[in-house]
Amino acid sequence: MTADRNFIVIGLGELLWDMFPEGKQLGGAPANFAYMTRLLGDEGIVASRVGSDALGRSAGRRLERLGVRAAHVQLDPTHPTGTVKVSVDPAGQPTFDIAESVAWDFFEWTPQWRSLAERADAVCFGSLAQRCPQSRATIRQFLSALRPGTTRVFDVNLRQSFYNAETLSESAKLADIMKVNTDELSIVAKLLKIPFVYDEVRAAHWLRDILGLKLVCITRGAKGSLLVSADEVSEHLGYRIHVADTVGAGDAFTAALVYHYLRHASVSTLNEAANRMGAWVSSEIGATPARDEFHLEKVRAAVGAEEF
């Protein structure tokens, strides 16, 4: 793989509308992740499912305006497009009320998705989109169809009660990279019986060793992140910024992480780039801010932790 190659990177999972008090915004980790991937220069593609309704049509149009291909977003004739009621506290932290039995709970394994899987260089999938048996089974089929060497990223996203130990464990075993935030780590530790929950470095090593991962990432919000590979431990203190809101910051973090991982960067470079990308999105309103080449070039370069 050459440094200047453009990679095909898939966000696989829920596509939905975040319903804020001031209006709706297209959301779901896969769309945010694919958009940020595109801004960095790779081909970000969403693989998801929306309803054959007004919100579904709006989602397709919004993706196209963002420059993200909607060709692999399935249309569901029966179930509605997913929605989430979002409220944001004074510190910019969101809370979610996620509608159930919606289109992205009913992914179908199609020839088009098989073809996409066979072309992918990296796929990011989460736990939320596996809350229903049909989508969970389809996600597993997608992962099974990937070429050997394709990077698989499991982004833990614990929402409401839509997770269990089996899904977390099996998903991690199918992945190369696992990303979990520090609040989720305590829940994951209890479910998976991790013995080192109060020592994040040891917990990350345990996860990597037991689940067969190549890289474990623990994000710490404003306090940065911890990355642990087989031979490197990197801790980043994060950036001091004025937070507009944190919606989508984790997805931006993951996009920058994958961008540099595909280019065989060091773990410390991954950490620098990912924190910079997450900080930029946290300083903007919404999960898909307009292109800012000043910040994006710093993410691509990732050459040291100078001031944000």
C-alpha positions, 0 to 999 in steps of 0.5 A: 500500500502506498501513502498516496493511494485512495482507500475505500472505507465503509461505515456499516450500520445505522443511518438516522436523523438526530432530532434536536430541539432546534431541528434535525441533522443526519446522523448515525456513526457510519454517516459521520465516519464516512463523511470525515473519511471523505474530507481526509481524501479517501472514499467514504461509503455508507452501507445502511438502510432507510425507509421509503419515506420522506425522511429516507429520501431526505437522507439520500439527498443529504448524503449526496450534498455531503459528497458521500455516496448513497448507492449502498443505502438500502430502501425498506418498504415496510419500516420507517427511517430511524430517528433519535431524539437528542438533547445536549447538556450545557457541557455539550454532552448528548443524550439519546432516545433511539426509536426501535423497529426501524429500517436499519434493524433490517439490513439485507444481504444483497449482491450489491453489498457483497460486491462492496465488501469485496472491494473494501480496504477498511470497514467500521461497524458498531454494536448499536446496529446489531441490536436486532437479529437480522441486521446482526446476521447481515453485518456478520455476513458482510465481515465474512465477505471481506478480503484477507487483510481488510481492516476491521474496526469495532466501534463500541457504542453502548446506547440504552440497553442495546448491547450484551456480552455476546455481541461485544465479545464476538464483534471484537473477535472479528475486528483488528481494532476496538475503540471504546470510551472510558465510560463504556469501558467499565460496562464492557469490563463487567460484561467481559469480566476484565480484571483490570478495569481501574488500570486502563493500560492493563485493561487494553492489553487484556482486551488485545490479548484475549480477543486477538486484536491488533490495536485497542483504543480507549478514548477519554473525552477532553482528556485525550486517549490511550492506544495500545498495540502489540509493541507500543503504548501511546497516551495523548492528553487531548486539546484544550478547546471551546466545545460547541458540541461533541456529537460526531467527535468520536466518529471523526476520531475514528476516521482519522485513526483509520486514515493513518492506520491504512498508511501504516503510521505509528501508534503515536501518529494515529493518536495525534491525528485522531485527537486533532480530528475529534477536537476540531469537530467538537469545536464546531456545531454538528457532526458534519461541519464544512470542510476546513482545510487548515485543520484537515491538513494538520490531521493528515500531517499529524506531525506533533502535538503543537497547540490546536 
